[in-house]
Amino acid sequence: MWLAGCLAQETGVLLLDEPTNHLDLRYQVELLDLMRDLADVHGIAVGAVLHDLDQAAAVADRILLLDAGRIVADGDPEDVLTAEWLTKTYGIRIEVDSDPLTGRLRSRAIGRHHSRSERLSTTS
C-alpha cells in the first residue's frame, strides 16, 4: 500500500529501509524484482538498505558496505561483497562464491557449528 502511494506521486527517487523485512520469501523476491523494474524500466533511482547480502548482490548496481555507520567499501557488488571485506566488517568468517546456476554472488557466514550438517550427512 505504501509503495503504491509513493509510485502514484511519480517520484524519481525511491528510498527503502529493509523493504523485505517481515515478508514471506515469495513476496521478498517479488519486491526485489519490482525494485529492479522500477530502476530499469521506469528510470527511478532506487536506494535500499538490505541486510541480506545475497539479496543485495542479486539486485544492486552499486553497494555501500557500512561498519558502525561509516562507509568501508563502495562499488560494484563483485568488488564490495568479497570474503575479505565482509569478514573484516562483520567480525566473523564469511565465505563468498558464485552460484553455479545463476552466476550470482552468494555468501555464507561461518559459525562454530558450520560443519555440523556436513558431519550429520556423513553419519547417515
Secondary structure, 3 states (H helix, E strand, C coil): CHHHHHHHCCCCEEEEECCCCCCCHHHHHHHHHHHHHHHHCCCCEEEEECCCHHHHHHHCCCEEEEECCEEEEEECHHHHCCHHHHHHHHCCEEEEEECCCCCCEEEEEECCCCCHHHHHHHHC
